[in-house]
Amino acid sequence: MRKIFEKTHPSIKVKIETIGYGDYFTVMQTRIAGGNVPDAFELNYENFATYAKKGTLLPLDELITKGKFDTVVINENALHAFKANNLQYGLPFSFSNVILIYNKELFDKAGIAYPT
């Protein structure tokens, strides 16, 4: 993907960095605080809400329009989740739900309340 992008945008060089999940959000917080924010990065919803509220993120609306990016290819609910103050701050490439499946009989036998 990087090679294709750089070929079609020869004046832009992409540097890909990998950060382990265990350190990812600490590293990102440090970079943001130090003003060394990457141009593009992955962000979960919880941190998105915090970063959007702090004004850390760039609204993408103008770039989406200028680049003629078709947001129809993105799930409408996922796309809307990355909006704040009616501005689009993220383009989700994936979105998932965290679920918990448990055996009620085992909880009943142990006398433990069901998770909520």
Biopython code that builds the backbone (N, CA, C, O; Angstrom):
import numpy as np
from Bio.PDB.StructureBuilder import StructureBuilder

atoms = [
    (1, "MET", "N", (0.821, -1.173, 0.000)),
    (1, "MET", "CA", (0.000, 0.000, 0.000)),
    (1, "MET", "C", (0.879, 1.256, 0.000)),
    (1, "MET", "O", (0.617, 2.213, -0.729)),
    (2, "ARG", "N", (1.934, 1.232, 0.837)),
    (2, "ARG", "CA", (2.828, 2.389, 0.896)),
    (2, "ARG", "C", (3.467, 2.664, -0.452)),
    (2, "ARG", "O", (3.521, 3.812, -0.892)),
    (3, "LYS", "N", (3.951, 1.620, -1.111)),
    (3, "LYS", "CA", (4.615, 1.792, -2.407)),
    (3, "LYS", "C", (3.664, 2.370, -3.446)),
    (3, "LYS", "O", (4.047, 3.242, -4.226)),
    (4, "ILE", "N", (2.440, 1.892, -3.456)),
    (4, "ILE", "CA", (1.447, 2.409, -4.405)),
    (4, "ILE", "C", (1.164, 3.882, -4.106)),
    (4, "ILE", "O", (1.102, 4.706, -5.019)),
    (5, "PHE", "N", (0.995, 4.207, -2.827)),
    (5, "PHE", "CA", (0.732, 5.597, -2.451)),
    (5, "PHE", "C", (1.888, 6.500, -2.860)),
    (5, "PHE", "O", (1.672, 7.556, -3.454)),
    (6, "GLU", "N", (3.119, 6.089, -2.546)),
    (6, "GLU", "CA", (4.281, 6.912, -2.876)),
    (6, "GLU", "C", (4.471, 7.049, -4.384)),
    (6, "GLU", "O", (4.952, 8.076, -4.861)),
    (7, "LYS", "N", (4.097, 6.029, -5.122)),
    (7, "LYS", "CA", (4.210, 6.098, -6.581)),
    (7, "LYS", "C", (3.228, 7.126, -7.148)),
    (7, "LYS", "O", (3.558, 7.859, -8.081)),
    (8, "THR", "N", (2.036, 7.174, -6.586)),
    (8, "THR", "CA", (1.031, 8.125, -7.077)),
    (8, "THR", "C", (1.155, 9.503, -6.417)),
    (8, "THR", "O", (0.523, 10.463, -6.858)),
    (9, "HIS", "N", (1.962, 9.597, -5.371)),
    (9, "HIS", "CA", (2.216, 10.871, -4.672)),
    (9, "HIS", "C", (3.730, 10.996, -4.447)),
    (9, "HIS", "O", (4.187, 10.890, -3.309)),
    (10, "PRO", "N", (4.514, 11.219, -5.510)),
    (10, "PRO", "CA", (5.977, 11.176, -5.412)),
    (10, "PRO", "C", (6.601, 12.197, -4.459)),
    (10, "PRO", "O", (7.743, 12.012, -4.039)),
    (11, "SER", "N", (5.899, 13.245, -4.113)),
    (11, "SER", "CA", (6.467, 14.246, -3.204)),
    (11, "SER", "C", (6.269, 13.878, -1.732)),
    (11, "SER", "O", (6.732, 14.593, -0.844)),
    (12, "ILE", "N", (5.580, 12.765, -1.477)),
    (12, "ILE", "CA", (5.307, 12.346, -0.097)),
    (12, "ILE", "C", (5.994, 11.016, 0.179)),
    (12, "ILE", "O", (5.830, 10.056, -0.573)),
    (13, "LYS", "N", (6.763, 10.967, 1.261)),
    (13, "LYS", "CA", (7.394, 9.721, 1.704)),
    (13, "LYS", "C", (6.701, 9.268, 2.984)),
    (13, "LYS", "O", (6.535, 10.050, 3.921)),
    (14, "VAL", "N", (6.306, 8.020, 3.016)),
    (14, "VAL", "CA", (5.586, 7.462, 4.154)),
    (14, "VAL", "C", (6.557, 6.675, 5.023)),
    (14, "VAL", "O", (7.292, 5.814, 4.538)),
    (15, "LYS", "N", (6.547, 6.984, 6.311)),
    (15, "LYS", "CA", (7.351, 6.242, 7.277)),
    (15, "LYS", "C", (6.383, 5.413, 8.121)),
    (15, "LYS", "O", (5.516, 5.959, 8.802)),
    (16, "ILE", "N", (6.537, 4.113, 8.070)),
    (16, "ILE", "CA", (5.660, 3.221, 8.834)),
    (16, "ILE", "C", (6.366, 2.839, 10.127)),
    (16, "ILE", "O", (7.510, 2.384, 10.113)),
    (17, "GLU", "N", (5.677, 3.026, 11.236)),
    (17, "GLU", "CA", (6.210, 2.649, 12.541)),
    (17, "GLU", "C", (5.275, 1.630, 13.178)),
    (17, "GLU", "O", (4.056, 1.717, 13.035)),
    (18, "THR", "N", (5.846, 0.681, 13.868)),
    (18, "THR", "CA", (5.059, -0.319, 14.578)),
    (18, "THR", "C", (5.313, -0.155, 16.071)),
    (18, "THR", "O", (6.459, -0.112, 16.519)),
    (19, "ILE", "N", (4.235, -0.066, 16.827)),
    (19, "ILE", "CA", (4.320, 0.060, 18.282)),
    (19, "ILE", "C", (3.474, -1.063, 18.866)),
    (19, "ILE", "O", (2.329, -1.250, 18.454)),
    (20, "GLY", "N", (4.015, -1.803, 19.806)),
    (20, "GLY", "CA", (3.273, -2.886, 20.439)),
    (20, "GLY", "C", (2.026, -2.372, 21.137)),
    (20, "GLY", "O", (2.015, -1.257, 21.658)),
    (21, "TYR", "N", (0.974, -3.183, 21.150)),
    (21, "TYR", "CA", (-0.302, -2.747, 21.725)),
    (21, "TYR", "C", (-0.165, -2.340, 23.189)),
    (21, "TYR", "O", (-0.802, -1.384, 23.630)),
    (22, "GLY", "N", (0.654, -3.054, 23.936)),
    (22, "GLY", "CA", (0.824, -2.747, 25.357)),
    (22, "GLY", "C", (1.362, -1.352, 25.615)),
    (22, "GLY", "O", (1.072, -0.759, 26.654)),
    (23, "ASP", "N", (2.143, -0.818, 24.684)),
    (23, "ASP", "CA", (2.745, 0.508, 24.834)),
    (23, "ASP", "C", (2.087, 1.572, 23.961)),
    (23, "ASP", "O", (2.368, 2.762, 24.105)),
    (24, "TYR", "N", (1.224, 1.146, 23.066)),
    (24, "TYR", "CA", (0.726, 2.034, 22.015)),
    (24, "TYR", "C", (0.137, 3.341, 22.540)),
    (24, "TYR", "O", (0.552, 4.416, 22.107)),
    (25, "PHE", "N", (-0.813, 3.271, 23.457)),
    (25, "PHE", "CA", (-1.500, 4.485, 23.891)),
    (25, "PHE", "C", (-0.615, 5.360, 24.776)),
    (25, "PHE", "O", (-0.778, 6.580, 24.794)),
    (26, "THR", "N", (0.314, 4.757, 25.505)),
    (26, "THR", "CA", (1.275, 5.552, 26.271)),
    (26, "THR", "C", (2.192, 6.312, 25.321)),
    (26, "THR", "O", (2.456, 7.498, 25.520)),
    (27, "VAL", "N", (2.674, 5.629, 24.292)),
    (27, "VAL", "CA", (3.532, 6.276, 23.291)),
    (27, "VAL", "C", (2.769, 7.398, 22.596)),
    (27, "VAL", "O", (3.311, 8.486, 22.400)),
    (28, "MET", "N", (1.526, 7.146, 22.223)),
    (28, "MET", "CA", (0.737, 8.169, 21.536)),
    (28, "MET", "C", (0.496, 9.377, 22.440)),
    (28, "MET", "O", (0.610, 10.515, 21.985)),
    (29, "GLN", "N", (0.169, 9.151, 23.695)),
    (29, "GLN", "CA", (-0.037, 10.261, 24.630)),
    (29, "GLN", "C", (1.233, 11.098, 24.759)),
    (29, "GLN", "O", (1.176, 12.327, 24.779)),
    (30, "THR", "N", (2.377, 10.423, 24.846)),
    (30, "THR", "CA", (3.660, 11.122, 24.959)),
    (30, "THR", "C", (3.930, 11.948, 23.714)),
    (30, "THR", "O", (4.353, 13.100, 23.808)),
    (31, "ARG", "N", (3.689, 11.368, 22.556)),
    (31, "ARG", "CA", (3.912, 12.097, 21.304)),
    (31, "ARG", "C", (2.973, 13.292, 21.175)),
    (31, "ARG", "O", (3.388, 14.370, 20.748)),
    (32, "ILE", "N", (1.740, 13.105, 21.536)),
    (32, "ILE", "CA", (0.778, 14.207, 21.459)),
    (32, "ILE", "C", (1.192, 15.330, 22.401)),
    (32, "ILE", "O", (1.189, 16.501, 22.021)),
    (33, "ALA", "N", (1.545, 14.968, 23.624)),
    (33, "ALA", "CA", (1.975, 15.981, 24.596)),
    (33, "ALA", "C", (3.219, 16.720, 24.114)),
    (33, "ALA", "O", (3.378, 17.911, 24.379)),
    (34, "GLY", "N", (4.102, 16.014, 23.405)),
    (34, "GLY", "CA", (5.338, 16.617, 22.907)),
    (34, "GLY", "C", (5.206, 17.266, 21.541)),
    (34, "GLY", "O", (6.186, 17.783, 21.005)),
    (35, "GLY", "N", (4.012, 17.248, 20.972)),
    (35, "GLY", "CA", (3.802, 17.859, 19.660)),
    (35, "GLY", "C", (4.384, 17.071, 18.509)),
    (35, "GLY", "O", (4.622, 17.625, 17.436)),
    (36, "ASN", "N", (4.616, 15.783, 18.715)),
    (36, "ASN", "CA", (5.204, 14.919, 17.684)),
    (36, "ASN", "C", (4.171, 13.875, 17.242)),
    (36, "ASN", "O", (4.410, 12.670, 17.322)),
    (37, "VAL", "N", (3.029, 14.363, 16.778)),
    (37, "VAL", "CA", (1.912, 13.485, 16.431)),
    (37, "VAL", "C", (2.067, 12.973, 15.000)),
    (37, "VAL", "O", (2.345, 13.763, 14.098)),
    (38, "PRO", "N", (1.895, 11.674, 14.773)),
    (38, "PRO", "CA", (1.935, 11.159, 13.396)),
    (38, "PRO", "C", (0.794, 11.750, 12.567)),
    (38, "PRO", "O", (-0.235, 12.148, 13.111)),
    (39, "ASP", "N", (0.983, 11.804, 11.264)),
    (39, "ASP", "CA", (-0.063, 12.317, 10.372)),
    (39, "ASP", "C", (-1.271, 11.395, 10.327)),
    (39, "ASP", "O", (-2.400, 11.857, 10.162)),
    (40, "ALA", "N", (-1.044, 10.108, 10.471)),
    (40, "ALA", "CA", (-2.129, 9.124, 10.456)),
    (40, "ALA", "C", (-1.787, 8.034, 11.461)),
    (40, "ALA", "O", (-0.636, 7.610, 11.564)),
    (41, "PHE", "N", (-2.789, 7.589, 12.196)),
    (41, "PHE", "CA", (-2.560, 6.528, 13.174)),
    (41, "PHE", "C", (-3.872, 5.848, 13.512)),
    (41, "PHE", "O", (-4.953, 6.390, 13.278)),
    (42, "GLU", "N", (-3.757, 4.654, 14.065)),
    (42, "GLU", "CA", (-4.942, 3.901, 14.466)),
    (42, "GLU", "C", (-5.378, 4.375, 15.843)),
    (42, "GLU", "O", (-4.551, 4.673, 16.705)),
    (43, "LEU", "N", (-6.682, 4.439, 16.034)),
    (43, "LEU", "CA", (-7.203, 4.949, 17.286)),
    (43, "LEU", "C", (-8.495, 4.223, 17.631)),
    (43, "LEU", "O", (-9.388, 4.101, 16.792)),
    (44, "ASN", "N", (-8.594, 3.742, 18.863)),
    (44, "ASN", "CA", (-9.842, 3.109, 19.277)),
    (44, "ASN", "C", (-10.854, 4.184, 19.671)),
    (44, "ASN", "O", (-10.504, 5.353, 19.829)),
    (45, "TYR", "N", (-12.101, 3.775, 19.824)),
    (45, "TYR", "CA", (-13.155, 4.758, 20.079)),
    (45, "TYR", "C", (-12.949, 5.503, 21.395)),
    (45, "TYR", "O", (-13.145, 6.717, 21.451)),
    (46, "GLU", "N", (-12.557, 4.799, 22.446)),
    (46, "GLU", "CA", (-12.390, 5.439, 23.752)),
    (46, "GLU", "C", (-11.400, 6.600, 23.675)),
    (46, "GLU", "O", (-11.663, 7.683, 24.196)),
    (47, "ASN", "N", (-10.273, 6.368, 23.030)),
    (47, "ASN", "CA", (-9.274, 7.428, 22.915)),
    (47, "ASN", "C", (-9.693, 8.480, 21.893)),
    (47, "ASN", "O", (-9.331, 9.649, 22.026)),
    (48, "PHE", "N", (-10.446, 8.081, 20.880)),
    (48, "PHE", "CA", (-10.946, 9.050, 19.908)),
    (48, "PHE", "C", (-11.752, 10.135, 20.613)),
    (48, "PHE", "O", (-11.538, 11.324, 20.376)),
    (49, "ALA", "N", (-12.675, 9.731, 21.474)),
    (49, "ALA", "CA", (-13.526, 10.704, 22.164)),
    (49, "ALA", "C", (-12.680, 11.690, 22.967)),
    (49, "ALA", "O", (-12.956, 12.890, 22.966)),
    (50, "THR", "N", (-11.661, 11.196, 23.646)),
    (50, "THR", "CA", (-10.774, 12.057, 24.433)),
    (50, "THR", "C", (-9.995, 13.000, 23.535)),
    (50, "THR", "O", (-9.934, 14.200, 23.803)),
    (51, "TYR", "N", (-9.403, 12.477, 22.477)),
    (51, "TYR", "CA", (-8.585, 13.305, 21.575)),
    (51, "TYR", "C", (-9.440, 14.336, 20.847)),
    (51, "TYR", "O", (-9.007, 15.473, 20.660)),
    (52, "ALA", "N", (-10.634, 13.959, 20.438)),
    (52, "ALA", "CA", (-11.518, 14.902, 19.746)),
    (52, "ALA", "C", (-11.910, 16.042, 20.685)),
    (52, "ALA", "O", (-11.940, 17.205, 20.280)),
    (53, "LYS", "N", (-12.208, 15.705, 21.933)),
    (53, "LYS", "CA", (-12.601, 16.717, 22.914)),
    (53, "LYS", "C", (-11.458, 17.698, 23.182)),
    (53, "LYS", "O", (-11.695, 18.887, 23.398)),
    (54, "LYS", "N", (-10.217, 17.200, 23.168)),
    (54, "LYS", "CA", (-9.051, 18.051, 23.434)),
    (54, "LYS", "C", (-8.601, 18.846, 22.207)),
    (54, "LYS", "O", (-7.717, 19.695, 22.318)),
    (55, "GLY", "N", (-9.192, 18.585, 21.048)),
    (55, "GLY", "CA", (-8.791, 19.303, 19.839)),
    (55, "GLY", "C", (-7.506, 18.788, 19.223)),
    (55, "GLY", "O", (-6.848, 19.502, 18.466)),
    (56, "THR", "N", (-7.146, 17.563, 19.538)),
    (56, "THR", "CA", (-5.911, 16.969, 19.029)),
    (56, "THR", "C", (-6.023, 16.540, 17.572)),
    (56, "THR", "O", (-5.024, 16.518, 16.852)),
    (57, "LEU", "N", (-7.224, 16.201, 17.136)),
    (57, "LEU", "CA", (-7.420, 15.624, 15.806)),
    (57, "LEU", "C", (-7.813, 16.672, 14.772)),
    (57, "LEU", "O", (-8.442, 17.678, 15.100)),
    (58, "LEU", "N", (-7.438, 16.428, 13.537)),
    (58, "LEU", "CA", (-7.772, 17.303, 12.416)),
    (58, "LEU", "C", (-9.094, 16.867, 11.799)),
    (58, "LEU", "O", (-9.261, 15.690, 11.479)),
    (59, "PRO", "N", (-10.039, 17.791, 11.626)),
    (59, "PRO", "CA", (-11.270, 17.418, 10.918)),
    (59, "PRO", "C", (-10.930, 17.001, 9.484)),
    (59, "PRO", "O", (-10.132, 17.656, 8.815)),
    (60, "LEU", "N", (-11.535, 15.916, 9.022)),
    (60, "LEU", "CA", (-11.213, 15.360, 7.705)),
    (60, "LEU", "C", (-12.205, 15.745, 6.617)),
    (60, "LEU", "O", (-12.006, 15.392, 5.455)),
    (61, "ASP", "N", (-13.259, 16.454, 6.964)),
    (61, "ASP", "CA", (-14.335, 16.742, 6.013)),
    (61, "ASP", "C", (-13.826, 17.356, 4.707)),
    (61, "ASP", "O", (-14.186, 16.896, 3.623)),
    (62, "GLU", "N", (-13.003, 18.379, 4.806)),
    (62, "GLU", "CA", (-12.489, 19.047, 3.606)),
    (62, "GLU", "C", (-11.605, 18.108, 2.783)),
    (62, "GLU", "O", (-11.674, 18.100, 1.554)),
    (63, "LEU", "N", (-10.783, 17.323, 3.464)),
    (63, "LEU", "CA", (-9.913, 16.370, 2.762)),
    (63, "LEU", "C", (-10.727, 15.275, 2.080)),
    (63, "LEU", "O", (-10.389, 14.837, 0.981)),
    (64, "ILE", "N", (-11.793, 14.836, 2.730)),
    (64, "ILE", "CA", (-12.666, 13.811, 2.146)),
    (64, "ILE", "C", (-13.304, 14.348, 0.869)),
    (64, "ILE", "O", (-13.344, 13.662, -0.153)),
    (65, "THR", "N", (-13.803, 15.583, 0.939)),
    (65, "THR", "CA", (-14.440, 16.201, -0.231)),
    (65, "THR", "C", (-13.420, 16.458, -1.339)),
    (65, "THR", "O", (-13.655, 16.121, -2.500)),
    (66, "LYS", "N", (-12.299, 17.051, -0.976)),
    (66, "LYS", "CA", (-11.252, 17.390, -1.955)),
    (66, "LYS", "C", (-10.701, 16.139, -2.638)),
    (66, "LYS", "O", (-10.449, 16.136, -3.843)),
    (67, "GLY", "N", (-10.520, 15.087, -1.856)),
    (67, "GLY", "CA", (-9.984, 13.838, -2.394)),
    (67, "GLY", "C", (-11.030, 12.958, -3.037)),
    (67, "GLY", "O", (-10.721, 11.877, -3.539)),
    (68, "LYS", "N", (-12.272, 13.422, -3.022)),
    (68, "LYS", "CA", (-13.386, 12.673, -3.608)),
    (68, "LYS", "C", (-13.464, 11.260, -3.032)),
    (68, "LYS", "O", (-13.705, 10.291, -3.751)),
    (69, "PHE", "N", (-13.256, 11.166, -1.719)),
    (69, "PHE", "CA", (-13.307, 9.880, -1.030)),
    (69, "PHE", "C", (-14.759, 9.481, -0.834)),
    (69, "PHE", "O", (-15.548, 10.255, -0.292)),
    (70, "ASP", "N", (-15.112, 8.301, -1.261)),
    (70, "ASP", "CA", (-16.488, 7.822, -1.171)),
    (70, "ASP", "C", (-16.706, 7.125, 0.171)),
    (70, "ASP", "O", (-16.318, 5.970, 0.347)),
    (71, "THR", "N", (-17.324, 7.827, 1.109)),
    (71, "THR", "CA", (-17.552, 7.250, 2.435)),
    (71, "THR", "C", (-18.666, 6.210, 2.441)),
    (71, "THR", "O", (-18.918, 5.586, 3.471)),
    (72, "VAL", "N", (-19.334, 6.014, 1.310)),
    (72, "VAL", "CA", (-20.393, 4.996, 1.212)),
    (72, "VAL", "C", (-19.820, 3.602, 1.475)),
    (72, "VAL", "O", (-20.554, 2.702, 1.883)),
    (73, "VAL", "N", (-18.543, 3.419, 1.252)),
    (73, "VAL", "CA", (-17.917, 2.108, 1.444)),
    (73, "VAL", "C", (-17.697, 1.790, 2.928)),
    (73, "VAL", "O", (-17.302, 0.676, 3.270)),
    (74, "ILE", "N", (-17.952, 2.762, 3.803)),
    (74, "ILE", "CA", (-17.766, 2.575, 5.244)),
    (74, "ILE", "C", (-19.136, 2.451, 5.906)),
    (74, "ILE", "O", (-20.056, 3.201, 5.581)),
    (75, "ASN", "N", (-19.268, 1.523, 6.816)),
    (75, "ASN", "CA", (-20.506, 1.353, 7.565)),
    (75, "ASN", "C", (-20.919, 2.693, 8.173)),
    (75, "ASN", "O", (-20.123, 3.354, 8.840)),
    (76, "GLU", "N", (-22.163, 3.084, 7.937)),
    (76, "GLU", "CA", (-22.657, 4.396, 8.373)),
    (76, "GLU", "C", (-22.528, 4.602, 9.884)),
    (76, "GLU", "O", (-22.148, 5.687, 10.326)),
    (77, "ASN", "N", (-22.838, 3.583, 10.675)),
    (77, "ASN", "CA", (-22.736, 3.704, 12.132)),
    (77, "ASN", "C", (-21.290, 3.852, 12.578)),
    (77, "ASN", "O", (-20.991, 4.644, 13.472)),
    (78, "ALA", "N", (-20.396, 3.096, 11.960)),
    (78, "ALA", "CA", (-18.976, 3.199, 12.301)),
    (78, "ALA", "C", (-18.443, 4.573, 11.915)),
    (78, "ALA", "O", (-17.687, 5.183, 12.670)),
    (79, "LEU", "N", (-18.833, 5.055, 10.753)),
    (79, "LEU", "CA", (-18.397, 6.373, 10.293)),
    (79, "LEU", "C", (-18.895, 7.456, 11.253)),
    (79, "LEU", "O", (-18.141, 8.349, 11.638)),
    (80, "HIS", "N", (-20.165, 7.367, 11.633)),
    (80, "HIS", "CA", (-20.752, 8.357, 12.539)),
    (80, "HIS", "C", (-20.082, 8.330, 13.920)),
    (80, "HIS", "O", (-19.993, 9.363, 14.584)),
    (81, "ALA", "N", (-19.618, 7.169, 14.347)),
    (81, "ALA", "CA", (-18.977, 7.050, 15.658)),
    (81, "ALA", "C", (-17.725, 7.915, 15.754)),
    (81, "ALA", "O", (-17.324, 8.307, 16.850)),
    (82, "PHE", "N", (-17.109, 8.213, 14.616)),
    (82, "PHE", "CA", (-15.881, 9.007, 14.621)),
    (82, "PHE", "C", (-16.135, 10.448, 14.182)),
    (82, "PHE", "O", (-15.290, 11.094, 13.563)),
    (83, "LYS", "N", (-17.334, 10.926, 14.528)),
    (83, "LYS", "CA", (-17.695, 12.331, 14.323)),
    (83, "LYS", "C", (-17.809, 12.997, 15.685)),
    (83, "LYS", "O", (-18.209, 12.364, 16.662)),
    (84, "ALA", "N", (-17.457, 14.272, 15.746)),
    (84, "ALA", "CA", (-17.654, 15.079, 16.947)),
    (84, "ALA", "C", (-17.973, 16.491, 16.483)),
    (84, "ALA", "O", (-17.360, 16.998, 15.543)),
    (85, "ASN", "N", (-18.928, 17.121, 17.141)),
    (85, "ASN", "CA", (-19.347, 18.472, 16.752)),
    (85, "ASN", "C", (-19.673, 18.550, 15.264)),
    (85, "ASN", "O", (-19.369, 19.543, 14.603)),
    (86, "ASN", "N", (-20.287, 17.506, 14.750)),
    (86, "ASN", "CA", (-20.701, 17.404, 13.345)),
    (86, "ASN", "C", (-19.531, 17.438, 12.358)),
    (86, "ASN", "O", (-19.722, 17.758, 11.185)),
    (87, "LEU", "N", (-18.339, 17.114, 12.817)),
    (87, "LEU", "CA", (-17.153, 17.040, 11.955)),
    (87, "LEU", "C", (-16.614, 15.613, 11.967)),
    (87, "LEU", "O", (-16.644, 14.942, 12.999)),
    (88, "GLN", "N", (-16.126, 15.156, 10.828)),
    (88, "GLN", "CA", (-15.583, 13.802, 10.704)),
    (88, "GLN", "C", (-14.097, 13.824, 11.052)),
    (88, "GLN", "O", (-13.306, 14.478, 10.373)),
    (89, "TYR", "N", (-13.722, 13.108, 12.108)),
    (89, "TYR", "CA", (-12.333, 13.075, 12.557)),
    (89, "TYR", "C", (-11.643, 11.746, 12.284)),
    (89, "TYR", "O", (-10.426, 11.641, 12.438)),
    (90, "GLY", "N", (-12.389, 10.744, 11.886)),
    (90, "GLY", "CA", (-11.786, 9.444, 11.647)),
    (90, "GLY", "C", (-12.503, 8.700, 10.548)),
    (90, "GLY", "O", (-13.698, 8.886, 10.321)),
    (91, "LEU", "N", (-11.751, 7.852, 9.868)),
    (91, "LEU", "CA", (-12.307, 6.970, 8.838)),
    (91, "LEU", "C", (-12.014, 5.541, 9.267)),
    (91, "LEU", "O", (-10.926, 5.025, 9.011)),
    (92, "PRO", "N", (-12.969, 4.903, 9.914)),
    (92, "PRO", "CA", (-12.723, 3.552, 10.426)),
    (92, "PRO", "C", (-12.572, 2.531, 9.308)),
    (92, "PRO", "O", (-13.391, 2.462, 8.391)),
    (93, "PHE", "N", (-11.509, 1.743, 9.402)),
    (93, "PHE", "CA", (-11.332, 0.659, 8.431)),
    (93, "PHE", "C", (-11.819, -0.648, 9.022)),
    (93, "PHE", "O", (-11.963, -1.643, 8.312)),
    (94, "SER", "N", (-12.072, -0.648, 10.327)),
    (94, "SER", "CA", (-12.665, -1.816, 10.974)),
    (94, "SER", "C", (-13.399, -1.325, 12.217)),
    (94, "SER", "O", (-13.100, -0.260, 12.756)),
    (95, "PHE", "N", (-14.339, -2.104, 12.645)),
    (95, "PHE", "CA", (-15.105, -1.746, 13.835)),
    (95, "PHE", "C", (-15.621, -3.046, 14.408)),
    (95, "PHE", "O", (-16.130, -3.887, 13.668)),
    (96, "SER", "N", (-15.503, -3.226, 15.705)),
    (96, "SER", "CA", (-15.967, -4.479, 16.287)),
    (96, "SER", "C", (-16.619, -4.221, 17.638)),
    (96, "SER", "O", (-16.419, -3.181, 18.264)),
    (97, "ASN", "N", (-17.382, -5.173, 18.051)),
    (97, "ASN", "CA", (-18.011, -5.136, 19.365)),
    (97, "ASN", "C", (-17.291, -6.121, 20.260)),
    (97, "ASN", "O", (-16.867, -7.188, 19.817)),
    (98, "VAL", "N", (-17.160, -5.761, 21.504)),
    (98, "VAL", "CA", (-16.598, -6.682, 22.481)),
    (98, "VAL", "C", (-17.782, -7.365, 23.147)),
    (98, "VAL", "O", (-18.683, -6.701, 23.659)),
    (99, "ILE", "N", (-17.776, -8.675, 23.137)),
    (99, "ILE", "CA", (-18.882, -9.409, 23.743)),
    (99, "ILE", "C", (-18.341, -10.397, 24.765)),
    (99, "ILE", "O", (-17.171, -10.779, 24.729)),
    (100, "LEU", "N", (-19.200, -10.794, 25.659)),
    (100, "LEU", "CA", (-18.852, -11.780, 26.670)),
    (100, "LEU", "C", (-19.901, -12.877, 26.626)),
    (100, "LEU", "O", (-21.099, -12.611, 26.728)),
    (101, "ILE", "N", (-19.447, -14.093, 26.475)),
    (101, "ILE", "CA", (-20.342, -15.250, 26.486)),
    (101, "ILE", "C", (-19.996, -16.053, 27.735)),
    (101, "ILE", "O", (-18.827, -16.335, 27.998)),
    (102, "TYR", "N", (-21.010, -16.414, 28.492)),
    (102, "TYR", "CA", (-20.748, -17.175, 29.705)),
    (102, "TYR", "C", (-21.817, -18.249, 29.891)),
    (102, "TYR", "O", (-22.898, -18.184, 29.306)),
    (103, "ASN", "N", (-21.488, -19.231, 30.717)),
    (103, "ASN", "CA", (-22.371, -20.350, 31.002)),
    (103, "ASN", "C", (-23.132, -20.046, 32.299)),
    (103, "ASN", "O", (-22.548, -20.067, 33.382)),
    (104, "LYS", "N", (-24.428, -19.766, 32.187)),
    (104, "LYS", "CA", (-25.242, -19.402, 33.346)),
    (104, "LYS", "C", (-25.244, -20.505, 34.405)),
    (104, "LYS", "O", (-25.246, -20.222, 35.603)),
    (105, "GLU", "N", (-25.245, -21.756, 33.961)),
    (105, "GLU", "CA", (-25.279, -22.874, 34.912)),
    (105, "GLU", "C", (-24.059, -22.860, 35.825)),
    (105, "GLU", "O", (-24.181, -23.113, 37.024)),
    (106, "LEU", "N", (-22.883, -22.568, 35.268)),
    (106, "LEU", "CA", (-21.669, -22.518, 36.091)),
    (106, "LEU", "C", (-21.733, -21.364, 37.095)),
    (106, "LEU", "O", (-21.304, -21.515, 38.238)),
    (107, "PHE", "N", (-22.260, -20.228, 36.678)),
    (107, "PHE", "CA", (-22.405, -19.097, 37.597)),
    (107, "PHE", "C", (-23.401, -19.442, 38.699)),
    (107, "PHE", "O", (-23.175, -19.130, 39.868)),
    (108, "ASP", "N", (-24.513, -20.092, 38.319)),
    (108, "ASP", "CA", (-25.521, -20.489, 39.303)),
    (108, "ASP", "C", (-24.939, -21.471, 40.315)),
    (108, "ASP", "O", (-25.161, -21.327, 41.517)),
    (109, "LYS", "N", (-24.194, -22.474, 39.835)),
    (109, "LYS", "CA", (-23.597, -23.475, 40.730)),
    (109, "LYS", "C", (-22.612, -22.834, 41.696)),
    (109, "LYS", "O", (-22.503, -23.261, 42.845)),
    (110, "ALA", "N", (-21.894, -21.813, 41.241)),
    (110, "ALA", "CA", (-20.898, -21.150, 42.084)),
    (110, "ALA", "C", (-21.515, -20.042, 42.937)),
    (110, "ALA", "O", (-20.842, -19.467, 43.792)),
    (111, "GLY", "N", (-22.801, -19.741, 42.702)),
    (111, "GLY", "CA", (-23.459, -18.686, 43.470)),
    (111, "GLY", "C", (-22.938, -17.295, 43.132)),
    (111, "GLY", "O", (-22.922, -16.403, 43.980)),
    (112, "ILE", "N", (-22.518, -17.124, 41.897)),
    (112, "ILE", "CA", (-21.956, -15.840, 41.450)),
    (112, "ILE", "C", (-22.977, -15.130, 40.558)),
    (112, "ILE", "O", (-23.645, -15.752, 39.732)),
    (113, "ALA", "N", (-23.080, -13.813, 40.748)),
    (113, "ALA", "CA", (-24.000, -13.018, 39.923)),
    (113, "ALA", "C", (-23.508, -12.987, 38.479)),
    (113, "ALA", "O", (-22.306, -13.038, 38.216)),
    (114, "TYR", "N", (-24.446, -12.904, 37.559)),
    (114, "TYR", "CA", (-24.096, -12.822, 36.135)),
    (114, "TYR", "C", (-23.384, -11.501, 35.833)),
    (114, "TYR", "O", (-23.689, -10.474, 36.439)),
    (115, "PRO", "N", (-22.455, -11.533, 34.915)),
    (115, "PRO", "CA", (-21.790, -10.280, 34.510)),
    (115, "PRO", "C", (-22.792, -9.331, 33.849)),
    (115, "PRO", "O", (-23.738, -9.770, 33.196)),
    (116, "THR", "N", (-22.576, -8.052, 34.025)),
    (116, "THR", "CA", (-23.462, -7.061, 33.382)),
    (116, "THR", "C", (-22.651, -6.076, 32.573)),
    (116, "THR", "O", (-23.213, -5.169, 31.960)),
]
sb = StructureBuilder()
sb.init_structure("model")
sb.init_model(0)
sb.init_chain("A")
sb.init_seg("    ")
for serial, (resi, resn, name, xyz) in enumerate(atoms, 1):
    if name == "N":
        sb.init_residue(resn, " ", resi, " ")
    sb.init_atom(name, np.array(xyz, "f"), 0.0, 1.0, " ", f" {name:<3s}", serial, name[0])
structure = sb.get_structure()
